[in-house]
């Protein structure tokens, strides 16, 4: 019974470690095609996906305004 507990714990640690590693590889980059104030995240998300082949896009504060940022699974690679 005790061996089974260690096996479950080891499996859980492997799953958690792989999830943490996946989050580290997410790459944020300011949109190359968006111009002006970013006030609608859904528009930014659509543009990042369709024009820049990103996995996701979102508006975030940037300096005194708001800019569109695109997210890729791995830096330098498209989704």
Secondary structure, DSSP 8 states (H G I E B T S, - for coil): -HHHHHHHHHHHHHHHHHHHHHHHT-EEEE-SS--S----HHHHHHHHHHHS--SEEEEEEETTEEEEEEEESSTT---
